[in-house]
Amino acid sequence: MKNLKIREIMTKSRFKQYEIAEAMGLQESAFSKMLRKELNENQIEKILSAIQNLKMGCNEI
C-alpha cells in the first residue's frame, strides 16, 4: 500500500478522508485517487495542513 505514513497520520487524526478532502478543496474521489500514487512533499504538506486546520476547527486552508 502506498503512502503508509500519511495514512497512519490520517487514521490517528480521526478525520475521515472526505473531511480532509473537503478541507483541501477537493472531492473525496479526487483525494482517494491522489492517495493511490506516492505523494510528493508538497501534497503531503497540504494534507498535514488540512488536518491541522480541521483540528483547530477551521475547515478551509
ZIBEL-V829117 format. One line per field, one symbol per residue. psi: psi as a letter, one per 40 degrees, with the letter a starting at -180 (. if undefined). Layout:
psi: ???
This chain:
psi: hifddddddddddeiidddddddefiidddddddedihiidddddddddddddddeehei.
